[in-house]
Amino acid sequence: MIEGKKIYLTQEGLERLKNEARNLGEFKLLKTKNEVPKILQSEDLNPEYLSFQEDLSLLEARLADLGYIIKNAEVIKMPPKEKQNIISLGATVVVEVDGQEDEFEIVGSLEANPSIGRISNESPVGKALLGHEVREEIVISSPVKTVYKIKDIKYHVA
C-alpha cells in the first residue's frame, strides 16, 4: 500500500474493519496467553511451535494491514446539497449503456464489488464518471469503446 494514500471507506466499512481489528487483537491475546507450544521436542523444533509461529505472523500481518487502513481511512461523506448533481464518491449512479439501464454505487477500492453494484472510484468506469452530471455522455475505451449516458445521481443519507 502506498504510504499516506487516503483509503476511502463508507462509515459501515470502517466500523467493520475496526471490529475485525478488535476481534483479531483479542484472539491474538488469547492465543499467545494460553496456547504457546514448547519450542523443542527432544532435540528438534516442535512442528506445532513452527505452525503456531506461522499462524501468529499471519495474524500480525493482518493486524498491521488493518491498522494502516484505519489510520489512513477517510469516510465517504455526502456532498453539500448544491453539489449533489455531480458524481462523487458515495453516489449511486443510473446510466444507460447500449439501451440498457444499469445502476451502481461509487465507493473506494476496498469496498468495491461489481456483483452487488459497487464499483471503485479507481476503476475505469468509476474514474471516468467522477465529476460529471445527469444527461452527460462519457466514452470509455477499455478495451472496447462504450458510451455511458448518465440518467440519475442519488446520494443516501449516511
Secondary structure, DSSP 8 states (H G I E B T S, - for coil): --TT--EEE-HHHHHHHHHHHHHHHHHHHHHHHH----SEETTEE-HHHHHHHHHHHHHHHHHHHHHHHHHTEEE-----GGGTTB--TT-EEEEEETTEEEEEEEE-GGG-BGGGTEEETTSHHHHHHTT-BTT-EEEEESSSEEEEEEEEEE----
